[in-house]
Amino acid sequence: YKHLAFLLISILSAIFVLYFPNLDKLKPLNPYLVYLAIIFLGLVLMMGTTVKGGTRQLGIGFISFQPSFFARLALVFFFASYLDKKHEELLKADVKSFLSDFAPIIMLTAVIFILIILEKHLSTLIISGLTLLGVLTYAGLRYRLIGLILLVGLLGGIIILTQGDDYRSKRLEIYKKYSLFLRSDKDIKIEADDYQVKESLTALSSGGLLGTGIARGRAKHYYLPEARTDYIYTVIGEEFGFLGAFVVFALHCLLFFRAFRVANRQENRYLQFLCAGVAMNIFFNTLVNVGVSISILPPTGNTLPFVSYGGSALLFDSIGVGVILNISAKRRYV
């Protein structure tokens, strides 16, 4: 019932964003969205709710939400407006000029990423980092700089995984054992911490081509933790089989490519960057969730857009779709 309430709020929010705001005229407000995200993330660390070792939720009355989802979307808006404003400088940028001309987005992004790291929400950091890097690439930043930023991000990720909390390095060890890419032919020594990944792969393999049938899956009955959120794609694969899981993934791909088509048709550069950024924000989230479920990526907690239980993710993903539809409608009727 709680999720249905969030579903109604999310649908109404998407409809509102579709019909009412003039996104181009609201562009000056984008920096304030980032400031508001920083305030919310700071409040989470001071008075947020800790669940399973991570402090990510902020309670407002009887409603709780995760500001990190809002921060991801706010950064996309800010990047789109700033890259539009400094587009000529972006195309010519080298390392020195990029650091000077784009210092505001670098510093604000760093602040938000540090706060997200302190909240122990690594999946959001990965998704947001990939999205912003994708926006920079789409906007025309030189490939040498893209490669440098990617290298810095990879080094930072390695440091966080190996030198940070023990549970992160433990997850990496589990990934090495069960990964489709790194797994060896030797017998795997199963340990207690392997449980979630092992159950996910067991459920997926038992689904076969057509699945066990609706409500006949075993994994969600307390065998697979986080079956409603992080591993819901596994439940889909078990009950609807490879074909069902493929259809769900294909629908997310369709949304992504249609949104990119809308972006490429825009004459307004800001709306073009914004539409592409929102599309990548949703799609990279999908890739990470699916990748974790099938053990292509190390286990990390994140939801499958529009499918997993979780009000915050559903709300801001729905707002993202409203933004894409708003931009599409503007192109069609203006």
Salt bridges, closest charged atoms under 4 A:
ASP24 OD1 - LYS27 NZ 3.95
ASP84 OD2 - LYS27 NZ 3.14
ASP84 OD1 - ARG269 NE 3.12
ASP165 OD2 - LYS120 NZ 3.74
ASP165 OD2 - ARG168 NH1 3.98
GLU173 OE2 - LYS176 NZ 3.69
GLU191 OE1 - LYS170 NZ 3.17
ASP194 OD2 - LYS177 NZ 2.49
GLU199 OE2 - LYS198 NZ 3.60
GLU199 OE1 - ARG218 NH1 3.21
GLU226 OE2 - LYS52 NZ 1.88
GLU239 OE2 - LYS220 NZ 2.89
